[in-house]
Amino acid sequence: MFFKILFSNIIGYDGIIFLLAAGQAALFYLTWMAITKIYVYMHPSDYVPSHSLPEEEYMESMPKEPAIVKDLENATFWYTAYGNLTAIFPLMGILGTVSSLIGMVGDMANFQGSFYMALTSTFWGLIFAIASKIGDSWLSSRLEDDERAVALYLQRKTGRGPKKK
């Protein structure tokens, strides 16, 4: 009975929420791939300062500054799209709830069905909002790390930034 209630509105607003969740999963993947690309550049696992290439040679083997900046802009774009879609889930749940409750006013005979539809929309909106916020916290910390690493790399590469004493 529980699952029947949860999936009773799958072709209504709940279906729209599930489609948005599929899009959110795709955005998470694209964001993760873009962030990981930068992470691999900035956190190489094969470079140990005193046992590998000299730092100058290693820095020369890195991608050029415009490519790294473009990759960071790409990662930021996908992360922004992910974050914006995350904010829509609770709103879609509320919209489904309100539209189901409005439908109840004219049809009191189907009060229980409309009430269940209202609750399931809220439920799925909150479930996907919570899952998206968990993904957002992981992505944001990795993106912040990448931004710091790219800024430090550009500072070292170009010589701009605070001078060493």
C-alpha positions in Angstrom: 0.0 0.0 0.0 2.9 2.4 0.9 4.5 2.0 -2.5 1.2 2.3 -4.3 0.7 5.7 -2.6 4.2 6.9 -3.4 4.0 6.1 -7.1 0.3 7.0 -7.5 1.1 10.4 -9.1 3.9 9.2 -11.3 2.3 10.5 -14.5 1.5 13.8 -12.8 3.8 16.2 -11.0 5.8 13.4 -9.5 6.7 12.3 -13.1 8.0 15.9 -13.7 10.0 15.7 -10.6 11.5 12.3 -11.6 12.4 13.8 -15.1 14.1 16.7 -13.3 16.0 14.2 -11.1 17.2 12.4 -14.2 18.5 15.7 -15.6 20.1 16.5 -12.3 21.9 13.2 -12.4 23.2 14.1 -15.8 24.3 17.5 -14.6 26.1 15.9 -11.6 28.0 13.6 -13.9 29.0 16.5 -16.3 30.1 18.6 -13.3 32.0 15.8 -11.7 33.8 15.1 -15.0 34.7 18.7 -15.5 36.0 19.1 -11.9 37.9 15.8 -12.1 39.7 16.9 -15.2 41.0 20.0 -13.4 41.8 17.9 -10.3 43.9 15.6 -12.3 46.0 18.5 -13.7 46.4 20.2 -10.4 46.9 17.2 -8.1 49.1 14.9 -10.1 49.8 11.5 -8.5 53.1 11.0 -10.4 55.0 14.1 -9.3 57.2 14.0 -6.2 59.3 17.1 -6.0 62.6 15.6 -5.1 62.3 12.3 -7.0 60.8 13.1 -10.4 61.2 15.8 -13.0 62.5 19.2 -11.8 59.6 21.5 -11.1 60.3 23.7 -14.1 60.1 20.7 -16.5 57.0 19.5 -14.8 55.3 22.9 -15.0 56.2 23.0 -18.7 54.4 19.7 -19.3 51.2 21.0 -17.8 48.4 22.4 -20.1 48.7 26.0 -21.0 47.0 28.7 -18.9 44.2 29.4 -21.3 43.2 25.7 -21.5 43.2 25.4 -17.7 41.2 28.6 -17.3 38.7 27.4 -19.9 38.4 24.1 -18.1 37.7 25.9 -14.8 35.1 28.1 -16.5 33.5 25.0 -17.9 33.4 23.3 -14.5 31.9 26.4 -13.0 29.2 26.6 -15.6 28.1 23.0 -15.0 28.2 23.5 -11.2 26.0 26.6 -11.5 23.5 24.7 -13.7 23.5 21.9 -11.1 23.0 24.3 -8.2 20.1 26.1 -10.0 18.3 22.8 -10.7 18.8 21.8 -7.1 16.8 24.8 -6.0 13.8 23.8 -8.2 13.0 20.4 -6.4 11.3 21.9 -3.3 9.4 24.3 -5.5 8.2 21.5 -7.8 7.0 19.6 -4.7 5.1 22.6 -3.4 3.6 23.2 -6.9 2.4 19.6 -7.0 1.0 19.9 -3.5 -0.9 23.1 -4.2 -2.3 22.0 -7.6 -3.5 18.7 -6.0 -5.1 20.6 -3.1 -6.8 23.0 -5.5 -8.2 20.1 -7.4 -9.6 18.8 -4.1 -11.8 21.9 -3.7 -14.0 21.0 -6.7 -14.0 17.2 -6.2 -14.6 16.4 -2.5 -15.6 12.8 -3.5 -11.9 12.0 -4.3 -10.5 13.8 -1.2 -8.2 10.9 -0.2 -6.7 10.4 -3.7 -6.0 14.1 -4.1 -4.5 14.4 -0.7 -2.2 11.5 -1.4 -1.1 13.1 -4.6 -0.4 16.3 -2.7 1.7 14.5 -0.2 3.7 12.4 -2.7 4.7 15.5 -4.7 6.0 17.1 -1.5 7.8 13.9 -0.6 9.6 13.4 -3.9 10.5 17.1 -4.1 12.1 16.9 -0.7 13.8 13.6 -1.3 15.5 14.8 -4.5 16.3 18.2 -2.9 18.1 16.5 -0.1 20.0 14.2 -2.4 21.0 17.1 -4.6 22.2 19.1 -1.7 24.4 16.2 -0.6 25.8 16.1 -4.1 26.2 19.9 -4.1 28.3 19.9 -0.9 30.7 17.3 -2.4 30.9 19.2 -5.8 31.4 22.6 -4.2 34.3 21.5 -2.0 36.1 19.9 -5.0 35.4 23.0 -7.1 36.8 25.3 -4.4 39.9 23.1 -4.1 40.3 23.3 -7.9 39.9 27.1 -7.9 42.6 27.5 -5.3 44.9 25.1 -7.1 44.4 26.9 -10.4 44.9 30.3 -8.8 48.2 29.1 -7.2 49.3 27.5 -10.5 48.6 30.7 -12.4 50.4 32.7 -9.7 53.5 30.5 -10.0 53.4 30.3 -13.7 52.9 33.9 -14.5 54.7 35.4 -11.5 51.7 37.5 -10.6 50.4 37.7 -7.1 52.1 38.2 -3.7 55.9 38.4 -3.8 57.9 35.9 -1.8 60.0 37.4 1.0 
